[in-house]
Amino acid sequence: MVPSVDSIWFVYVVSTLFGLLLAALLWKHRHRTGAIPLLGNVLSGTLWSASLAGLELVDRPSLVSLLNGAVFLGVGLATLTLLVFTLTYTGRERYVTRRTLAALSIQPALITVLAAVNPAGLFFETTEAGVETGVLFWIHLGYSYLMLALVTAMIVGFLFRTRSLYRGQSAALLVGTLVAWVANGVFVVGYVDFDTSPIGFVVTSVLYTVAILRYRLTDIVPVARDRVVDTVSDAIFVIDERDRVIDANPVGRSLLSAYDASPIGKSIGSLFADAPKLLESYRDLTATVESDGRELEVDGTYYDVSVTPIDDDRDRYIGWLVIVRDITERKRNEVRLRRQNERLERFADVVSHDLRNPLNVADGYLDLAREGDDPEPYLDEVDESLDRMEAIIEDVLALARHGADVTDPEPVSIADLAETAWETVDTGGATLRVASDATVLADGDRVTRLFENLFRNAVEHGSTTPTSNAQQDAVEHGSTSPDSLTVEVGAIDATEDDGETGFYVADDGRGLPDGADVFEDGYTTNADGTGFGLSIVRGIAAAHGWTATATESEAGGARFEFTGVEATPDADNEAAPSASDRPESATDATSS
């Protein structure tokens, strides 16, 4: 409903009072970026409304002329301050200079004088039909619309660049700008018979004030927007002083989507509520207003995180710029390089110690062979030393080859690989039992070598004398004999080992030495062994990303477990048929 002519003055008075209240609120928060020019805009609109109210209430010509000048002073200043606010808000503070403000002030000053003096009726003319606008008014209106169009273009462009801002703030800016257009337009085209422009500017100021005081984005985005480049490969976040995510580039939004599909506007505390380690790391990095950085590991992925405090144009801390870089490949390269260095050190140890011993032995026996009448026994010893050197060289080369990372794993059957490996090892009278099978992603050749080394270790270090209660009970009850050795291979499912999947190799031999690291390079209890067999096993497991552990089996022998193994979707972890249900060659393989 359009107000009656008699009540128009009341509408202007209410608009004036509301503008004064809004100005008091902005003055309280005048330290915020953009608050001062917005305060000027509110006061200009208030002057505009108050002058129009006065024109409705007085008819003395001198006062009318003065109030006309005041009206257009408010109009000119409202346009000027709205432009300055928009420049400040959109990060174009560099254009707000004394020279620019002086140039922009010419129009409000000139239009105020022209409206008050109204030379030759060129601004407006009162006739019997009403007030007719002149050419100077239309020039002023064209200038005002040009400034308002510039303001609208800057805000629309800014909102397009900062598409990840709050929806409420975006709406406040866009609607506030449109209100200013509509409020003036309905009056100019004659849809209403009183000037609604100052009311529209008050509404615009209210919406802009909401954007500053509630969403606080003017404190952050204009300062940091130029640094937030959407095309960079690093994740970039802008976080305000209240630890809310204000902006993020596409990589950053994708990274946070694992915690919240719409992370913009959310606090760090709520985003990382289920990730206490990440929350603690963030708080450590932002404990002081200083640049800091650290490396973080999240679900096997490594990140380099750097935080830099953001200051506004008054050198006040207003938030953080956080840059997160994925350094997983770099970390993998570091691990790979460390392994290569370790292998080089092993080569050096072998050359300097392990190979030198049999070489010295061979050299000594050659001297004896030259001096003695019968060189045959000495040459046999030389031949044995050469065999030992060949075994050491083969093991060291295997350690180097099998320790390289597995880059192209394929689905393989644990049972099939174990049976293949069993056929290639001299296992004497030992027996292989496949308790259960699993299909895993692995390098089949390397895993076959892993089984070969484990089977060879079980046979070479197995005992013909029962050393555990379980072994003694088995012998006494006739279920096994002290001259036999059974090696069992089976799958580990998630319910057996704290959620870890994998496989194991166990035997009922004499077990592991107390307190010994059987995976250590060169460790052996066999005088003829090289000590690299289990080290190769650990290297193959590490190359796959598995964890290898050695423990005691249920029968009192040795049990080697491999966890962290990736099973294929069609993995079959059901128990394998018993020996009576499967052919002997498949389940109980005995080497002749």
C-alpha positions as CSV (number, residue, x, y, z in Angstrom):
1,M,0.0,0.0,0.0
2,V,1.4,3.4,-1.0
3,P,1.4,5.9,1.9
4,S,-0.9,8.9,1.7
5,V,0.6,12.4,1.1
6,D,-0.2,13.4,4.7
7,S,1.8,10.4,6.1
8,I,4.8,10.7,3.8
9,W,6.7,12.9,6.2
10,F,6.2,10.2,8.9
11,V,7.9,7.6,6.6
12,Y,10.9,9.9,6.1
13,V,11.1,10.6,9.9
14,V,11.1,6.8,10.6
15,S,13.8,6.3,7.9
16,T,15.8,9.1,9.5
17,L,15.6,7.6,13.0
18,F,16.5,4.1,11.7
19,G,19.4,5.6,9.8
20,L,20.7,7.2,13.0
21,L,20.5,3.9,14.9
22,L,22.3,2.1,12.2
23,A,25.0,4.8,12.2
24,A,25.5,4.4,15.9
25,L,26.0,0.6,15.4
26,L,28.5,1.2,12.7
27,W,30.4,3.7,14.7
28,K,30.7,1.1,17.5
29,H,32.4,-1.2,14.9
30,R,34.2,1.5,13.0
31,H,37.5,-0.4,13.2
32,R,36.2,-3.0,10.7
33,T,37.4,-2.7,7.1
34,G,34.8,-0.8,5.1
35,A,32.8,0.4,8.1
36,I,33.8,4.1,7.9
37,P,32.7,4.6,4.2
38,L,29.5,2.6,5.0
39,L,28.9,4.9,8.0
40,G,29.2,7.9,5.7
41,N,26.7,6.3,3.3
42,V,24.2,5.8,6.2
43,L,24.6,9.4,7.4
44,S,24.2,10.6,3.8
45,G,20.9,8.6,3.5
46,T,19.8,9.9,6.9
47,L,20.4,13.6,5.7
48,W,18.5,12.8,2.5
49,S,15.5,11.4,4.5
50,A,15.5,14.2,7.1
51,S,15.6,16.9,4.4
52,L,12.7,15.3,2.5
53,A,10.7,15.1,5.8
54,G,11.4,18.8,6.3
55,L,10.2,19.7,2.8
56,E,6.9,17.9,3.6
57,L,6.5,20.0,6.8
58,V,7.6,23.5,5.8
59,D,6.6,26.0,3.0
60,R,8.8,29.0,3.7
61,P,10.7,29.6,0.4
62,S,14.1,30.2,2.1
63,L,13.8,27.0,4.1
64,V,12.6,25.1,1.0
65,S,15.7,26.2,-1.0
66,L,18.0,25.2,1.9
67,L,16.3,21.9,2.3
68,N,16.5,21.2,-1.5
69,G,20.2,21.8,-1.3
70,A,20.4,19.4,1.7
71,V,18.5,16.7,-0.2
72,F,20.9,16.7,-3.1
73,L,23.9,17.0,-0.8
74,G,22.6,13.8,0.8
75,V,22.1,12.3,-2.7
76,G,25.6,13.2,-3.9
77,L,27.3,12.0,-0.7
78,A,25.3,8.7,-0.7
79,T,26.5,8.0,-4.2
80,L,30.1,8.9,-3.3
81,T,30.3,6.9,-0.1
82,L,28.7,3.9,-1.7
83,L,31.4,3.9,-4.4
84,V,34.2,4.3,-1.8
85,F,32.7,1.4,0.3
86,T,32.6,-0.8,-2.8
87,L,36.2,0.0,-3.7
88,T,37.3,-0.9,-0.2
89,Y,35.2,-4.0,0.0
90,T,36.4,-5.5,-3.3
91,G,40.0,-5.0,-2.4
92,R,40.6,-1.8,-4.5
93,E,41.7,0.4,-1.7
94,R,44.6,1.7,-3.8
95,Y,42.1,3.8,-5.7
96,V,40.8,5.5,-2.6
97,T,43.2,8.4,-2.5
98,R,42.9,12.1,-1.6
99,R,43.0,13.1,-5.2
100,T,40.2,10.6,-6.1
101,L,38.0,11.7,-3.1
102,A,38.5,15.3,-4.1
103,A,37.5,14.6,-7.7
104,L,34.4,12.7,-6.6
105,S,33.4,15.4,-4.1
106,I,33.0,18.0,-6.9
107,Q,29.7,16.5,-8.0
108,P,28.0,16.5,-4.6
109,A,29.1,20.1,-3.9
110,L,28.0,21.3,-7.4
111,I,24.7,19.6,-7.3
112,T,24.0,21.0,-3.8
113,V,24.5,24.6,-5.0
114,L,22.5,24.0,-8.2
115,A,19.6,22.4,-6.3
116,A,19.5,25.3,-3.8
117,V,19.9,28.1,-6.3
118,N,18.0,26.5,-9.3
119,P,19.4,28.9,-11.9
120,A,16.8,29.8,-14.6
121,G,14.8,26.8,-13.5
122,L,17.3,24.4,-15.2
123,F,17.2,22.0,-12.2
124,F,13.4,21.9,-11.6
125,E,10.4,24.2,-12.1
126,T,7.2,24.4,-10.2
127,T,4.1,24.6,-12.4
128,E,0.4,24.2,-11.9
129,A,0.8,20.5,-13.0
130,G,3.5,19.9,-10.3
131,V,7.3,19.9,-10.2
132,E,8.9,19.6,-13.6
133,T,12.6,18.4,-13.7
134,G,15.1,20.3,-15.8
135,V,18.2,19.3,-17.8
136,L,20.6,19.7,-14.9
137,F,18.5,17.2,-12.9
138,W,18.8,14.6,-15.7
139,I,22.5,15.2,-16.0
140,H,22.8,14.6,-12.2
141,L,20.6,11.5,-12.5
142,G,22.7,10.1,-15.3
143,Y,25.9,10.6,-13.3
144,S,24.3,8.9,-10.2
145,Y,23.1,5.9,-12.3
146,L,26.6,5.6,-13.8
147,M,28.1,5.4,-10.4
148,L,25.5,2.9,-9.2
149,A,26.2,0.8,-12.3
150,L,29.9,0.9,-11.5
151,V,29.2,-0.2,-7.9
152,T,26.9,-3.1,-9.2
153,A,29.5,-4.3,-11.7
154,M,32.2,-4.4,-9.1
155,I,30.1,-6.3,-6.6
156,V,28.9,-8.8,-9.2
157,G,32.4,-9.3,-10.4
158,F,33.7,-9.7,-6.9
159,L,31.0,-12.3,-6.0
160,F,31.8,-14.2,-9.2
161,R,35.5,-14.4,-8.2
162,T,34.7,-15.4,-4.7
163,R,32.1,-18.1,-5.4
164,S,32.9,-19.9,-2.2
165,L,31.7,-17.2,0.1
166,Y,28.8,-17.5,2.5
167,R,25.4,-17.6,0.7
168,G,23.9,-15.2,3.2
169,Q,26.7,-12.6,2.6
170,S,26.4,-13.0,-1.2
171,A,22.6,-12.4,-0.9
172,A,23.1,-9.4,1.3
173,L,25.5,-7.7,-1.2
174,L,23.4,-8.5,-4.3
175,V,20.0,-7.7,-2.8
176,G,21.3,-4.5,-1.2
177,T,22.6,-3.2,-4.5
178,L,19.4,-4.1,-6.3
179,V,17.3,-2.3,-3.6
180,A,19.1,0.9,-4.3
181,W,18.3,0.6,-8.0
182,V,14.6,-0.3,-7.5
183,A,14.0,2.3,-4.8
184,N,15.1,5.1,-7.0
185,G,13.7,3.7,-10.2
186,V,10.1,3.4,-9.0
187,F,10.2,7.1,-8.1
188,V,11.8,8.3,-11.4
189,V,9.4,6.5,-13.6
190,G,6.5,7.8,-11.6
191,Y,5.3,4.6,-10.1
192,V,5.0,6.4,-6.7
193,D,4.5,10.1,-6.1
194,F,7.1,10.5,-3.4
195,D,10.9,9.9,-3.3
196,T,11.6,6.4,-2.1
197,S,15.4,6.6,-2.8
198,P,16.6,7.4,0.8
199,I,14.5,4.5,2.1
200,G,16.1,2.2,-0.4
201,F,19.6,3.4,0.6
202,V,18.8,2.7,4.3
203,V,17.8,-0.8,3.4
204,T,21.0,-1.2,1.3
205,S,23.1,0.0,4.2
206,V,21.3,-2.5,6.5
207,L,22.2,-5.4,4.2
208,Y,25.8,-4.2,3.8
209,T,26.1,-3.8,7.6
210,V,24.9,-7.4,8.0
211,A,27.7,-8.5,5.6
212,I,30.3,-6.7,7.7
213,L,29.1,-7.4,11.3
214,R,27.7,-10.9,10.9
215,Y,29.7,-12.6,8.2
216,R,32.9,-10.6,8.8
217,L,34.2,-11.4,5.3
218,T,35.3,-7.8,4.6
219,D,38.0,-8.4,7.2
220,I,39.5,-11.3,5.2
221,V,38.7,-11.7,1.6
222,P,39.8,-8.3,0.1
223,V,43.2,-8.8,1.7
224,A,43.7,-12.4,0.7
225,R,41.8,-12.9,-2.5
226,D,44.7,-12.1,-4.8
227,R,46.7,-14.8,-3.2
228,V,44.0,-17.5,-3.5
229,V,44.7,-18.7,-7.0
230,D,42.2,-21.3,-8.2
231,T,44.5,-22.9,-10.6
232,V,47.4,-23.8,-8.3
233,S,47.9,-27.4,-7.3
234,D,48.3,-26.7,-3.6
235,A,45.2,-26.5,-1.3
236,I,44.8,-22.9,-0.1
237,F,42.5,-21.8,2.7
238,V,41.6,-18.4,4.2
239,I,40.6,-18.7,7.9
240,D,39.3,-15.8,10.0
241,E,40.4,-15.0,13.6
242,R,37.4,-17.1,14.8
243,D,38.8,-20.2,13.1
244,R,36.2,-20.3,10.4
245,V,37.0,-21.3,6.9
246,I,36.2,-18.2,4.9
247,D,37.5,-19.2,1.4
248,A,39.2,-22.1,-0.3
249,N,40.4,-22.9,-3.8
250,P,39.1,-26.0,-5.6
251,V,41.9,-28.2,-4.4
252,G,41.2,-27.1,-0.8
253,R,37.5,-27.6,-1.0
254,S,38.1,-31.1,-2.4
255,L,40.5,-31.9,0.5
256,L,38.0,-30.8,3.1
257,S,35.1,-32.6,1.4
258,A,36.2,-35.8,3.2
259,Y,35.1,-34.0,6.5
260,D,32.2,-31.9,5.2
261,A,30.7,-31.5,1.8
262,S,30.1,-27.7,2.4
263,P,33.2,-26.6,4.5
264,I,33.0,-22.9,3.7
265,G,31.7,-21.1,6.8
266,K,32.4,-24.0,9.1
267,S,34.7,-23.8,12.1
268,I,37.9,-25.8,12.2
269,G,36.7,-27.3,15.5
270,S,33.5,-28.7,13.8
271,L,35.3,-29.8,10.7
272,F,37.9,-31.8,12.6
273,A,35.7,-33.0,15.4
274,D,36.4,-36.6,14.4
275,A,40.1,-35.9,13.7
276,P,41.6,-34.8,17.0
277,K,45.1,-35.1,15.8
278,L,44.5,-32.7,12.9
279,L,42.7,-30.3,15.3
280,E,45.6,-30.4,17.7
281,S,48.1,-29.8,14.9
282,Y,46.0,-26.7,13.7
283,R,45.9,-25.3,17.2
284,D,49.7,-25.8,17.6
285,L,50.3,-24.0,14.3
286,T,48.1,-21.0,15.1
287,A,49.0,-20.8,18.8
288,T,51.0,-17.6,18.1
289,V,50.4,-15.0,15.4
290,E,53.5,-16.0,13.5
291,S,54.2,-18.0,10.3
292,D,54.7,-21.7,11.0
293,G,54.8,-25.0,9.2
294,R,55.0,-28.7,9.7
295,E,54.6,-32.1,8.0
296,L,51.4,-34.1,8.7
297,E,50.4,-37.7,7.8
298,V,46.8,-38.4,7.2
299,D,45.7,-41.9,6.2
300,G,49.0,-42.7,4.5
301,T,49.2,-39.4,2.7
302,Y,51.8,-36.8,3.7
303,Y,51.2,-33.1,3.6
304,D,53.4,-30.0,4.1
305,V,51.3,-27.4,5.9
306,S,52.3,-23.7,6.2
307,V,50.3,-21.0,7.9
308,T,50.8,-17.3,7.5
309,P,48.9,-14.6,9.5
310,I,46.9,-12.1,7.5
311,D,46.8,-8.5,8.4
312,D,44.4,-5.8,7.2
313,D,45.3,-2.4,5.8
314,R,45.8,-1.2,9.4
315,D,48.2,-4.0,10.3
316,R,45.8,-5.8,12.5
317,Y,45.7,-9.6,12.6
318,I,42.4,-10.8,11.0
319,G,43.1,-14.5,10.1
320,W,45.3,-17.1,8.5
321,L,46.4,-18.0,5.0
322,V,46.9,-21.8,5.1
323,I,48.7,-23.6,2.2
324,V,48.7,-27.4,2.1
325,R,51.0,-29.3,-0.3
326,D,50.8,-33.0,-1.0
327,I,54.4,-34.3,-0.4
328,T,53.5,-38.1,-0.5
329,E,55.6,-38.7,-3.6
330,R,58.5,-36.8,-2.0
331,K,58.3,-38.9,1.1
332,R,58.2,-42.1,-0.9
333,N,61.3,-40.9,-2.8
334,E,63.0,-40.3,0.6
335,V,62.1,-43.8,1.8
336,R,63.3,-45.2,-1.5
337,L,66.6,-43.4,-1.3
338,R,67.0,-44.5,2.3
339,R,66.5,-48.1,1.3
340,Q,69.0,-47.7,-1.5
341,N,71.5,-46.3,0.9
342,E,70.8,-49.1,3.3
343,R,71.4,-51.6,0.5
344,L,74.6,-49.9,-0.4
345,E,75.7,-50.2,3.2
346,R,74.9,-53.9,3.2
347,F,76.9,-54.4,0.0
348,A,79.8,-52.6,1.7
349,D,79.5,-54.9,4.8
350,V,79.3,-58.0,2.7
351,V,82.4,-57.0,0.6
352,S,84.4,-56.0,3.7
353,H,83.4,-58.8,6.0
354,D,81.2,-61.6,4.8
355,L,82.9,-62.2,1.5
356,R,86.4,-61.6,2.9
357,N,86.1,-64.5,5.4
358,P,85.6,-67.3,2.8
359,L,88.0,-65.6,0.5
360,N,90.7,-65.7,3.2
361,V,89.8,-69.4,3.8
362,A,90.1,-70.2,0.1
363,D,93.4,-68.4,-0.1
364,G,94.8,-70.3,2.9
365,Y,93.8,-73.7,1.5
366,L,95.4,-72.8,-1.9
367,D,98.7,-72.1,-0.2
368,L,98.5,-75.5,1.6
369,A,97.6,-77.2,-1.7
370,R,100.7,-75.8,-3.3
371,E,102.9,-76.9,-0.4
372,G,101.4,-80.4,0.1
373,D,101.8,-83.6,-1.9
374,D,98.0,-84.2,-2.1
375,P,96.1,-81.0,-3.0
376,E,92.7,-82.7,-3.3
377,P,91.5,-82.2,0.3
378,Y,92.5,-78.6,0.2
379,L,90.9,-78.0,-3.2
380,D,87.6,-79.4,-1.7
381,E,87.8,-76.8,1.0
382,V,88.5,-74.1,-1.6
383,D,85.5,-75.3,-3.6
384,E,83.3,-75.1,-0.4
385,S,84.5,-71.5,0.2
386,L,83.7,-70.5,-3.4
387,D,80.2,-72.0,-3.0
388,R,79.7,-70.0,0.2
389,M,80.8,-66.8,-1.6
390,E,78.4,-67.6,-4.5
391,A,75.5,-68.0,-2.0
392,I,76.3,-64.8,-0.3
393,I,76.4,-62.9,-3.6
394,E,73.1,-64.4,-4.7
395,D,71.5,-63.4,-1.4
396,V,72.8,-59.9,-1.6
397,L,71.6,-59.4,-5.2
398,A,68.2,-60.8,-4.2
399,L,68.1,-58.4,-1.3
400,A,68.7,-55.5,-3.8
401,R,66.3,-56.7,-6.4
402,H,63.4,-57.7,-4.1
403,G,63.7,-54.6,-1.9
404,A,62.6,-52.3,-4.7
405,D,59.1,-51.0,-4.3
406,V,56.3,-53.0,-6.0
407,T,54.6,-50.7,-8.5
408,D,52.4,-53.1,-10.5
409,P,50.9,-55.7,-8.3
410,E,48.5,-58.3,-9.6
411,P,45.9,-60.6,-8.0
412,V,47.7,-63.8,-6.8
413,S,46.7,-66.8,-4.7
414,I,48.7,-67.3,-1.5
415,A,48.1,-71.1,-1.7
416,D,49.3,-71.4,-5.3
417,L,52.4,-69.4,-4.7
418,A,53.2,-71.4,-1.5
419,E,52.8,-74.7,-3.3
420,T,55.0,-73.5,-6.2
421,A,57.7,-72.4,-3.8
422,W,57.5,-75.7,-1.8
423,E,58.4,-77.6,-4.9
424,T,61.6,-75.7,-5.5
425,V,63.0,-76.0,-2.0
426,D,64.9,-79.1,-0.6
427,T,62.5,-79.7,2.3
428,G,63.6,-83.2,3.2
429,G,60.8,-85.0,5.1
430,A,58.9,-81.9,6.0
431,T,55.2,-81.4,5.1
432,L,53.3,-78.4,3.8
433,R,49.8,-77.7,4.9
434,V,47.6,-75.0,3.3
435,A,45.1,-74.1,6.0
436,S,43.3,-71.4,4.1
437,D,43.7,-69.3,0.9
438,A,43.5,-65.6,0.0
439,T,43.8,-63.7,-3.2
440,V,45.9,-60.6,-2.7
441,L,47.5,-57.8,-4.8
442,A,51.3,-58.6,-5.0
443,D,54.3,-59.4,-7.2
444,G,53.9,-63.1,-7.6
445,D,57.6,-63.8,-8.3
446,R,58.8,-61.9,-5.2
447,V,56.2,-63.5,-2.9
448,T,57.3,-66.9,-4.3
449,R,60.8,-66.0,-3.2
450,L,59.5,-64.9,0.2
451,F,57.9,-68.4,0.7
452,E,61.1,-70.1,-0.5
453,N,63.2,-68.3,2.1
454,L,60.7,-69.0,4.9
455,F,60.4,-72.7,4.0
456,R,64.2,-73.0,3.7
457,N,64.5,-71.3,7.1
458,A,61.9,-73.6,8.7
459,V,63.7,-76.7,7.4
460,E,67.3,-75.6,8.2
461,H,66.4,-74.3,11.7
462,G,63.7,-76.9,12.6
463,S,64.5,-79.3,15.4
464,T,64.3,-83.1,15.7
465,T,64.0,-82.7,19.4
466,P,60.7,-81.4,21.0
467,T,61.5,-78.2,22.9
468,S,58.0,-77.0,23.8
469,N,55.2,-78.4,25.8
470,A,53.0,-78.4,22.7
471,Q,55.6,-80.4,20.8
472,Q,56.2,-82.9,23.7
473,D,52.4,-83.5,24.0
474,A,52.1,-84.1,20.3
475,V,54.9,-86.7,20.4
476,E,53.6,-88.5,23.5
477,H,50.1,-88.8,22.0
478,G,51.4,-90.0,18.7
479,S,50.0,-87.2,16.5
480,T,53.5,-86.4,15.2
481,S,57.1,-87.6,15.5
482,P,60.2,-85.7,16.5
483,D,61.7,-86.4,13.0
484,S,58.8,-84.6,11.2
485,L,58.3,-80.9,10.5
486,T,55.0,-79.4,9.3
487,V,54.9,-76.0,7.8
488,E,51.5,-74.3,7.6
489,V,50.4,-71.4,5.4
490,G,47.1,-69.6,5.9
491,A,45.2,-66.3,5.5
492,I,44.7,-63.8,8.3
493,D,41.3,-62.1,8.2
494,A,40.3,-58.9,9.9
495,T,38.7,-60.7,12.8
496,E,41.8,-62.5,13.7
497,D,44.4,-59.7,14.0
498,D,42.8,-56.4,15.2
499,G,41.3,-55.6,11.8
500,E,44.5,-56.4,9.8
501,T,44.3,-58.7,6.8
502,G,47.2,-60.8,5.5
503,F,48.8,-64.3,5.7
504,Y,51.1,-66.3,7.8
505,V,53.7,-69.1,7.6
506,A,54.0,-71.3,10.8
507,D,55.9,-74.4,11.7
508,D,56.2,-76.8,14.6
509,G,60.0,-76.7,14.8
510,R,62.1,-75.6,17.7
511,G,60.9,-72.0,17.5
512,L,62.7,-68.6,17.6
513,P,65.8,-67.7,19.7
514,D,64.8,-65.6,22.7
515,G,65.3,-61.9,22.2
516,A,66.8,-62.1,18.8
517,D,66.0,-60.0,15.8
518,V,65.8,-62.7,13.2
519,F,65.2,-60.2,10.4
520,E,68.6,-58.5,11.0
521,D,71.1,-58.6,8.2
522,G,73.6,-61.4,8.7
523,Y,71.8,-62.9,11.7
524,T,72.0,-66.7,11.6
525,T,72.3,-69.7,14.0
526,N,73.7,-71.9,11.2
527,A,77.4,-71.8,10.7
528,D,76.9,-72.3,7.0
529,G,74.2,-69.7,6.6
530,T,74.6,-66.2,5.2
531,G,72.1,-64.5,7.5
532,F,70.3,-62.8,4.6
533,G,67.3,-65.2,4.1
534,L,64.9,-63.5,6.5
535,S,66.3,-60.1,5.7
536,I,65.2,-60.7,2.1
537,V,61.8,-61.8,3.5
538,R,61.5,-58.5,5.3
539,G,62.6,-56.5,2.3
540,I,60.0,-58.2,0.0
541,A,57.3,-57.4,2.6
542,A,58.4,-53.8,2.9
543,A,58.5,-53.4,-0.9
544,H,54.8,-54.3,-0.9
545,G,54.0,-52.0,2.1
546,W,53.4,-55.0,4.4
547,T,54.4,-55.4,8.0
548,A,56.4,-58.5,8.8
549,T,56.5,-59.9,12.4
550,A,58.0,-63.1,13.9
551,T,56.3,-64.8,16.9
552,E,55.7,-68.2,18.3
553,S,53.3,-70.6,16.6
554,E,50.6,-72.6,18.5
555,A,52.7,-75.7,18.1
556,G,55.7,-73.9,19.8
557,G,57.6,-73.3,16.5
558,A,58.1,-70.2,14.5
559,R,55.3,-68.1,13.0
560,F,55.8,-65.3,10.5
561,E,52.9,-62.9,10.0
562,F,52.4,-60.4,7.1
563,T,49.8,-57.8,7.7
564,G,48.6,-54.7,5.9
565,V,48.1,-56.9,2.8
566,E,45.6,-55.6,0.3
567,A,43.1,-58.3,-0.6
568,T,41.2,-58.2,-3.9
569,P,37.3,-57.8,-3.9
570,D,37.0,-61.5,-4.8
571,A,39.4,-62.7,-2.2
572,D,38.5,-66.1,-0.8
573,N,39.5,-66.4,2.8
574,E,37.6,-69.6,3.5
575,A,39.5,-72.4,5.1
576,A,41.0,-74.8,2.6
577,P,39.9,-78.4,2.5
578,S,41.6,-80.7,4.9
579,A,44.3,-83.1,3.7
580,S,41.8,-85.9,3.4
581,D,39.7,-83.8,1.0
582,R,42.5,-82.6,-1.3
583,P,45.2,-84.3,-3.4
584,E,48.4,-84.8,-1.5
585,S,50.3,-82.7,-4.0
586,A,48.1,-79.7,-3.3
587,T,47.8,-79.7,0.5
588,D,50.4,-82.0,2.0
589,A,53.5,-81.8,-0.2
590,T,56.5,-83.8,0.9
591,S,59.8,-83.4,-0.8
592,S,61.6,-86.5,-1.7
